[in-house]
Amino acid sequence: MLNKRNPQLNAHGELVHLLSIEGLPRDVLHSILDTAGTFLSVNDREVKKVPLLRGKSVFNLFFENSTRTRTTFEIAAKRLSADVINLDIAKSSASKGESLLDTIANLSAMHADMFVVRHSESGAPYLIAQHCAPHVHVVNAGDGRHAHPTQGLLDMYTIRHFKKDFTQLSVAIVGDIVHSRVARSDIHALSILGVPDIRAVGPKTLVPGDFKGMGVRVCHSMEEGIRGADVVIMLRLQNERMSGAMLPSAGEFFKNYGLTPDKLALAKPDAIVMHPGPINRGVEIDSSVADGAHSVILPQVTFGIAVRMAVMSIIAGNEA
C-alpha cells in the first residue's frame, strides 16, 4: 500500500519510488546520504561491483537528452550488478505515436523491475508510478521544470562532504532559477536538512518573487546574493526552455551574474562552488573559477554515482 499523502512512500514510511525531494522526511534524506557514503569506496575498488541488484532489470527511459545523468545512472545500476536496458525514446514507439502509458505497460510486460525516467513534461514520473505494476520502482531523473531529485541529493552529499553541518550554512543558488528543476530540488532538500539561509540570485525575469514562498531570500543583485555564502551553486542558462525576451545577451548575463574571481571573493574564504553541468564557460561561470581551488564540480559527478547507487538499492529493497 502506498502512502496516500506521499506516493513515494509505503505505509511504513519507506521509500519505494523517488519522484521528488519535496515532502520527504529528513531521516529518509539522511539514510540516502549515509548509504551513498558506503558506496563511495566501491568506486575505488579494482572490481567495482556489489551484488545488490543482481538479476534485476533497470530500464533507462530518457524522453529528453542527457549525458551525465543517463551515464551515471547506467554506471550506478551496473555497479549494483543490475541488467541495464537503455531506451532511446526518440527512435522508439513514442515517436510513432504510442502513448506514455502504453509504452510503460509493454515494458512492464518485459518484467522490468525499475524505471529511471527523464521527461520534458512535469509530472510524467508520477503518472508512471501510479500505473506501473506494484513491484516496479520509479526514479525521476528530471521532469520538465519540476524536479531532479537525484541531482538535489548529490548536491546535498557534496555539501555535507565539504561542510559537514547543514544548520550553520548560507547557500546561494545563482542564475536561471525559474526553469531549473535542480534549483527546486536543491531548495526543498536544503530546507528539509535545516539550512537557515537559502538565497535565490538572478535577474527578475529568471528569479520570480514567488520563490519567497519556499522560504528563500530572493536577491536580484549578485553582490548581495553571494556575500558571505558558504556554498555557491551556479545553474545553467536553459536556453531550450526560454521563450521571448526573458534573457539579456550571454555577455550581459555574465557581466551581472557570471561567477568571476572578483565576485567569488565576496563569499566566505572557504566557499565551495558547484554546478550541475553542462557548464557554459564565460556565461554563468569564468573558467578560472570552474577549474579553480573552490570548485567541486567534478567531485559532484563522482558523488552522483554513489548517490544513485544508494537510491536504487534502497527503493529496490522496499515493497509498495
C-alpha positions, -999 to +999 in steps of 0.1 A: +000+000+000+014+034-010+011+063+015-018+085+005-001+117+014+031+109-004+031+084-033+068+078-029+065+061+005+048+029+015+026+025+046+057+021+068+071+054+055+098+036+034+109+049+000+096+028-029+099+055-056+120+086-058+098+112-076+106+145-057+125+156-026+096+177-016+077+162+013+104+135+022+112+132+059+146+143+070+156+108+081+150+094+046+173+120+032+200+112+058+197+075+052+202+080+014+233+102+021+247+077+046+242+048+022+259+067-006+289+072+017+292+034+020+292+031-019+319+057-025+346+031-017+331+007-043+342+032-070+378+029-058+379-009-059+396-029-087+363-048-091+337-020-090+306-042-083+283-052-054+256-078-060+226-059-045+206-057-078+218-090-094+191-104-116+171-071-116+163-052-148+166-014-148+152+004-178+166+039-185+137+058-202+151+091-214+125+111-233+148+141-231+185+144-239+210+137-212+247+128-209+258+129-173+226+118-157+219+089-181+256+077-179+258+079-141+225+061-137+238+034-160+271+031-142+253+031-108+229+003-119+258-018-134+279-014-102+249-028-083+250-058-108+217-050-124+209-056-161+205-022-177+184-015-208+187+019-223+158+030-244+164+057-270+129+070-269+133+094-298+139+063-321+112+042-303+074+038-305+069+071-287+079+088-319+053+066-337+025+079-315+024+053-288+011+068-255+034+070-225+012+046-205+011+020-234+049+022-235+051+016-198+026-013-199+046-030-226+079-026-208+063-039-176+053-070-196+090-075-202+095-079-164+111-045-157+120-040-120+128-003-122+122+026-145+146+056-145+126+083-162+136+117-177+108+136-194+101+171-206+066+171-190+064+178-153+046+150-135+054+122-160+072+100-135+043+104-111+019+091-138+042+062-145+045+053-107+006+054-105+002+030-134+031+006-133+029-029-117+032-029-079+067-045-079+082-018-102+101+011-088+103+045-105+132+070-102+126+105-115+158+116-135+143+150-142+108+160-152+102+194-170+108+223-147+095+203-117+122+182-100+155+165-104+157+147-070+190+127-076+208+159-086+194+175-054+206+146-034+241+145-049+243+183-043+234+176-006+260+149-004+286+173-019+277+200+007+278+175+036+311+161+024+328+195+024+308+215+050+296+188+075+268+207+093+238+220+073+224+240+102+251+267+100+252+274+063+244+302+039+238+288+004+234+309-027+217+294-059+225+316-088+211+320-123+182+306-143+160+295-113+126+298-130+134+270-155+155+249-131+143+216-117+177+214-100+171+246-081+137+234-069+151+201-057+180+218-040+158+243-022+135+216-009+164+195+002+183+224+019+151+233+037+144+198+050+180+195+061+178+227+082+198+252+062+189+286+078+199+309+049+190+300+013+193+327-014+179+326-049+200+350-070+194+363-105+176+388-127+138+394-121+129+375-153+147+344-141+141+346-103+104+353-097+093+366-063+071+336-056+102+317-046+099+336-013+071+312-005+097+283-005+115+300+024+143+315+003+157+351+002+153+364-034+183+387-044+185+405-078+220+417-070+248+392-074+269+411-048+242+409-022+234+373-031+268+357-026+282+379+001+293+357+030+280+325+013+295+291+023+282+274-009+276+289-043+255+268-067+257+281-103+229+270-127+230+265-164+211+290-186+184+268-201+180+284-235+160+255-247+132+263-222+132+301-228+108+320-249+109+356-259+129+382-242+135+366-209+172+368-212+197+396-220+226+386-241+250+360-227+277+387-224+253+409-204+243+380-182+280+371-175+287+408-166+259+409-140+256+373-128+286+353-141+308+339-113+342+356-116+371+355-091+362+391-081+326+381-073+336+349-056+358+370-033+326+383-017+317+348-005+334+331+025+371+324+020+365+286+022+333+287+000+327+259-024+314+264-060+290+238-075+274+234-109+251+206-121+266+207-156+269+211-185+288+243-179+285+273-202+320+288-196+321+326-199+283+327-195+275+315-159+310+309-147+345+320-155+369+292-165+393+302-137+366+297-112+352+264-127+387+249-127+399+267-095+406+257-059+370+265-047+353+243-075+339+209-065+321+204-099+340+172-107+336+156-072+298+163-077+299+139-107+318+112-087+294+115-057+265+113-082+272+077-090+273+067-053+241+087-046+223+070-075+235+036-063+221+044-028+187+055-042+183+024-064+194-001-037+171+015-011+140+016-032+146-019-046+147-033-010+113-018-001+079-031-011+049-009-021 
